[in-house]
Amino acid sequence: MSSHFHSLSVKELKRETAKTVSIGFEIPENLTSEFRYEAGQYLTLKATINGEEVRRSYSISSYGDEALQVSCKMIDGGKMSTYLVNELGVGDKVEVMPPMGNFTLKSTDQPLVLFAAGSGVTPIFSILKKSLKEGNNSIKLFYGNRNEDEVIFKAALEQLKAEYSDRLLVQQFLSSNGERLDADRVQSLVAGLPESNYFVCGPEGMIAAVKDGLEKSNIAAGNINIEYFASPKAEKKAVETVISGEVNEIIAELDGERHNITLKPGESILDAANRIGIDPPFSCQSGVCTTCRCKVLSGEVEMENNFGLGEDEVEEGYRLSCISKPTSAGVVISWDED
């Protein structure tokens, strides 16, 4: 089923750091079920800024009975983040797509080890609260920042540490003090831990270092869950698309309707769909957030890379349309599949 934007009112704004704000939304009663979410998921926001439509995805930092909330850190040159942090006010309307994402906690039975850096703590914070409230497992959070002033959710984390002192360990690492979550440190942190579930979110370099440390510690790949905030710098796989005959002609389903699309040279499926104005769901356009996920119903479609979908999703025929192109004739894809 495809997702659509809904106009939501800003219920609350909370300044977490000088450059980070948490945004709480008012959910109308008729949208309650549509905006039900799992810890670790994200929302896609849309706004018109200086005449330009901008879409960005932000992770949900709330959980349970808390008002639905995302947290946004302003980045240099970031159009949406600058708008949200500096200009958005309580009572303003924001176009919001229902929750999406697979960076979620399936069980609270196993011990939980969380690695975060910077704003990567946002989905981690939601997962942490879910595990504390619903499980009785031990939880360790290793959280890196440049300095103490940039620690997001600082007061809330201190409160949780005090409330769950028997289960929760929070350890901060500040690069200004020479403390970094490099591979060697990660190995020392997880040495001797019982079999655990690992969740990792942060900048690309931090993720690579943590992943390296976990792999060197012989942590099973199935126990490592990673969320990228931006597309990692990886060599893109060339997708051979012959722009002749029928290979570039596809059928796309959206909202129960079928559309004939002819891709131009170099276009992704999403690019072509947007060009003809059918407006499928999308956000990052870099193969990370999975908002543009579609299912291949027939034919062959290949992605340039894959940092967003699980292996099981790919096997089931799902592709990220922003980085996908047809590689055979007779391709039919659908944005309406769950």
N, C-alpha and C positions, 0 to 999 in steps of 0.2 A: 504494500500500500504506500502510495507516495505521501509525502508530508507537505503541509502548507503552513504559511506564516499566520500567526494570530497577533492582534494588537493587544499587548498587555501593559497595564499600568505599573509604574515603579512604586513599590510600597515602602521601600526602605533603602537608604544608601549608608554604607558604613565604611569609613576610611580605615583601611588596614595598615598601610604605610603611606609615605608621602606620594608614592606613585601607584598605589593599589587600592581599588575600591571593590567592595562587595555590593551587589545589586540584588535586592529582594523584589520579587514580582507578586502582584495580586492576581490570583488565578480565579476567574469566574467559575461559578458552580457547574455550568454546562461544559467546561473544559477540564474538569478535575481528572477524569479518567485519561484524557489525552496527554495530560502533563504529569502523569504518574511516572516515576523514574527509579532507576537503580543507582546506588552509590557508584561513582566513577564515570557516569555518563556526562554528556555535554549538551548545551543549547546553541543553536545557530541564531545569531542576531542580525537584523538587517536595518540599515538606516541610510537616508539620503544626506550626504555630507558635501556641502558646496556644490550641489547639483549632481553629484555622483552617487550611484547606488553602491553601497559597501556591505559585504557580508563577512562575518567572522564567527568562529566557534569559540565558546568559552566553557570551561568545565564547571560542573555543578559542585558547590562546596558545602551545601546543606545536606541534611539527611533527616528522615523520619518525620516528626511533627513540625519541624522547622519550616518556615516559609521558603518556597523554592528560590534559590539564590545561586548566582554565578559570581565569580571573582575575576577581575581584570586588572592586569598590570600594564601601565602605560609604557610603550616602547618608543624609542626615537623614530620619528617619522610615521608612526602608526596612526592612520586616519581614524579607525574605529576606536582604538584604545584611548587616544587623546580626547576624542569626543565623550566617551563614557566616563573617563576620570575627571575631566575638566568642565564639561558642559551639561551632562545629564542631571536632571533634578527629580525630586520626589513628585509623583503625579504625572510625570511625562509618560508618553506612550512609546513603546518599543515593539517593533515587529519581531516575533520570536517563533521559531520552529519547535515542535515538540521534541522531547529528549531522544537522543540517539547515542550509539557507542557501545562497544563490547569490552571496555576496560573495567570489568565488573567482578565483584567478589562472589563466587558461587557457593562457598561454604565458609562458615566461621569455626569449623572444628579444628583445623590445623593451626599451629603457630603462624603468625603473620610477621613478615619482615618488609618494611617499607623504605624505599630510597627516594628522596626528592631533592630537587634543587630549584631555588627561585620560585617562580609561579607554578612550577611543576608540582608544588604541594597541594594545589587546588583539588584535583580529583582524589589525591591521596588522603586529604583531610576528610572527605566524605566517606571514603572506604574505611578509614580509621574509626570514625564515629559509628558506622554500621557494625563493625566488628566488636566494638566496646559494648554497644547496646544490646546486641543479639547473641553474642557468644560468651564463652568464658576462657578463651584461648589467650596465650601470651602474645604481646604485640611490641615490636621494636620499630621505632621511626628514626632513621638517620637522615638529617636534613641539612643541606648545604646552602650557604648564602655568601655574598661578598662581605657584609658586615652586619652587626646586630640591628641597625636601623631598617634593614631590608627583610627582616624575618616576618613573613606573613602569618597571621593567626597566632602571634606570639602569646598574647594574654589567654586566648582560648586553649592553647596547648598547655600552658602552665596550669590552668584550671583542671584540665583532663588528667594531667600527671598527678595532681593532688587527689583527685577523686578516684582514680584507678591505679593507685601507686603499686598495688600488688600484681598488676597485669601489664602496665604500660611503661616502657622505657623510651624517652626522647633524648636523642643526642644531637647537638648542633655542631656544625663544622663551618668555620668562618675563614674564607680565603685571605682576608686581611690579616689573620693571625697565622697564615701559612698552613691552614688545615684544608685539605681537599679530599674529596671522595674518589681517589684514584684506585686502580685495580689492586695494588698491594694492600691498601687500607681496607678495601672491601673484603679481601680474603681474610684479613685478621678479624674483621667484625663478625663474619659468619662462621668462623672456625668453631667447631664443637657444638653448633646449634643443632637442635633436632630437625627432622624433615619439616620444612616450612613452605608456605606460599610466599612468593616474592613479587612485589609490585614496584615498578620503577618509572619515574616520570621526571623530566627536566630537559635541559639543553642537550643537543646532540653529543657533545664531547663527554658530558657526565654520564649519559646513558651508555655510550660505548665503553667507558671505563668500568662502570658497574657491571655491565654484561660480561666484560672480559674477566673481571674478578670472580663473578659467580660461576662462569664456565670453568675457570681454573680451580675452583673449589668443588668441581664435579656436581654442581646443582643441576638436577634434571631440567631439561629444556621445558618440559610441560609444567614446571612449577614457577617459571619466570614469565611475568606479565609486563609488557612494556607499552607505554603510551608516548608517542612522539607529538610535540607541539608544532613541529615544522618538518618538512620533508628532508630526511637526511641527505647529505651530499654523496650520492652514489651514482656511479656511471649508469646512465639510462640504457636499457636494452633497446636496440633498434627494432622497431616493429615494422616489418615489411608489409606495405599495403600497396597493391597495384591499383592505381587510379585509372581503371579502364574496365569496360564491361560491367559486371554486377557487383564486384567486390566492395566498391565504395557506396553501394546503394543498400540501405538497411531499413528495417521497420522497427519503430520504437513505440511501446505502449506507455501511456501516461494518463492517469485518471479515467481508465476504461476506454480510451480512444487510441486508435492506431495512426501513426504518422509516418509517411515516407520521407526519408532523409537521405540526401546525397552529400557525402563528405567531400570537401575540397582537399587538395594535397596538403598534408601536414596537420589537418584538423583532428582533434579527438572527437569522440562521440558527443561529449558534453558541449564542446565548442560548436559543433554543427547544429545541435538541438537548440542552443541559445541563439544562434544566428537566424534560425527560421522562426524564433519567438515562441516555442512551446513551454519554456520555463520549467525544466525539471529541477528537483532539489539539488543544491550544491552549496559549498561554502569555501573551503580552502583552495580548491583547484590545484592541489599539489599531491594528491594521492595519500593523504594522511587521515583526514577526519572521517571519511566513509559516508558523509552525507549524500554523496552522489551515487551510492551503490545501486547497481542494477543487476538483473539476472539475465543471462543469455539463455534464450528459449530454443534457439536453433543457430547453426553456424558456429564459426570460430572467432573469438575475440581475444586479443592479447593485450596485457598491460605492460607499460614501460618498466615498471618495478612494482614492488608490493611491500608497503610498510603499514598498511591499514587493516587488511583482511586476514582472518585466520585461514590456515590451510584447509580446514573443513569447509569454510565458505567458498573458497576457490574451487574445491572439488565439487561443490553443489552447483557451480555455474555462476557465482556472483563475481562481478567485476566493478572496479571504480571507473566510472565513465569519463572522468576528467583526464585519465591517463591511458585510455583504451582506444584501440582502433580495430576494425574488422580485418580478419586475415583470410576470409573465405566468402564465397557468395552465399546468399540466402540467410544473412544474419537477422535475427529477430531478438530484440532485447526489451526488457520491461522494467520500469521504475515502480510498478504497482505490486511487486512481489514482496512479501514480508521477509 
